[in-house]
Amino acid sequence: MSLTIPSPTPATAASTEPRTYQVRTFGCQMNVHDSERMAGLLEDAGYVPAEGDVADVVVFNTCAVRENADNKLYGNLGQLRQVKESHPGMQIAVGGCLAQKDRETIVRKAPWVDAVFGTHNVGALPALLKRARHNNEAQLEILESLDVFPSTLPTKRESVYSGWVSISVGCNNTCTFCIVPSLRGKEKDRRPGEILAEIQALVDDGVVEVTLLGQNVNSYGVEFGDRLAFSKLLRACGDIEGLERVRFTSPHPAAFTDDVIDAMAETPNVMPQLHMPLQSGSDKVLKDMRRSYRSSRFLGILDKVRERIPHAAITTDIIVGFPGETEEDFQATLDVVEKSRFSSAFTFQYSKRPGTPAADLPDQLPKAVVQERFERLTALQDRVAAEENAAQLGRQVEVLVTAQAGRKAEATHRLSGRSKDQRLVHFSVPDGAETPRPGDFVTVTITEAAAFHLVADPSTTNDYVLRRSRAGDAWDRSQADSCGVPAPGTSGGKTGVSLGMPALPIRRA
């Protein structure tokens, strides 16, 4: 689908200065990775990152999963309208899932938008912006199927030490609450050789950690008929020299098989961490959600994982207030959460999304009921997480140092990183010890624990071991390229246009 819609944006004379850009991302890890591709495409076309709040091009990469996604987008677009009026030549583009869903609605509600593109044609972004400037008209282009696999596009990575690697796009499931399949399409799998070649390229560039990414990563291989493809891929990652950490997100419990658990346990660089979406602990609600597994199956997977990988940290997604959820159903969720001992959980209040089967179900719950249950669930999970983190006290952990620091870092002088099981660790560097770079590894002993993070304050240099890495060297190179070296533990620096992903967002202490 391709439409041209008149735009009030005046044409401007060409400038000798390179145009600046800013990409604003909403939603899941898939969107984060897509935003890296948008940035890579723009830089490949000659744009440069904006240093301040105002950019010549602002791109919104949208999410359509939550109910307030529309309001958030149009609120942001409304705020930019006046900015655009005072910034001649500025352009605004909207892409992602909400653009795929709403299409002409975006330009109708916000006629100052210059380009709208969908999930299947991210690569069209520079051409749409150029065409909008040339024609003095807003450009809307939405494709119904993928034109090229996104990993073939240039990518501006935000991290030199960690990378996303997409192994598939789209989803073949029919969960009644989810709009993603209609926006991302049916699952399309990449060939193993292409994936491993991309991972090798990342490692050659200094990356030490990759996260394999797909809507349902463990159903990988369905398109080319190999039910063991995902476990084989994990094992193949173990043969890549220099690749120290492998993660994946998100699997589906219905398709999670023992061969994947065996591959996790037997491949040294596959990390002892698993994100396993529960959604609900009620078998009735799971059936209404079309989740094709039941709570006993879910708990059985966790038991098998912990039998093979005793120190594995398991995280999850949970939806509260699905239509028809009774107090008994909700109590079943609380029971499963208590038994599962999640290290953390992403909890959501059910959001009615037009176009999904659940939106038409009877017994939509009152907001007050959903809110009260949500608060009970988060209180329980916070307690469980605090107890699980308390069990880490005294443990020696290896931490991959990240560029992000906690919000109290200025006062505590602590740096931050992730342990092998993906727990967030804030740590201090003892007097006389060398300060690590982002991408380096430190081994420390946990001295404090809270619900959302751990703390390690080594009392002497004997309690602190630094291992400098190729990723740390890559960080130094990126800082040299950016003509400025910020203090250790702060973000900053320019990375090249290549392939990969930034670290997962963290809940900062």
ABEGO torsion letter per residue (X at the ends): XBBBBBBABBBBBBBABBBBBBBBBBEBAAAAAAAAAAAAAAAAAGBBBBABABBABBBBBBBAABAAAAAAAAAAAAAAAAAAAABBGBBBBBBEAAAAAAEAAAAAABAABABBBBAAAAAAAAAAAAAAAAAGBBBBBBBABBABBAAABBBBBABAABBBBBABBEBABABAABAAAAAAEBBBBBBAAAAAAAAAAAAAAGBABBBBBBABAAABGAAAGBAAAAAAAAAAAAABBGBABBBBOBBBAAABBAAAAAAAAABAABBBBBBBBAGBABAAAAAAAGAGBBAAAAAAAAAAAAAABAABBBBBBBBBGBBGBBAAAAAAAAAAAAAAGBABBBBBBBBBBBGBAAAABBGBBBAAAAAAAAAAAAAAAAAAAAAAAAAABGBBBBBBBBABBBAAAAAAGBBBBBBAAGBBBBBBBBBGBBBBBBGBBBBBBBABBBAABBBBBBABAAABBBBBBAAAAAAAAAAAAAGEBBBBGBBEEBBBBBBEBBBBBBBBX
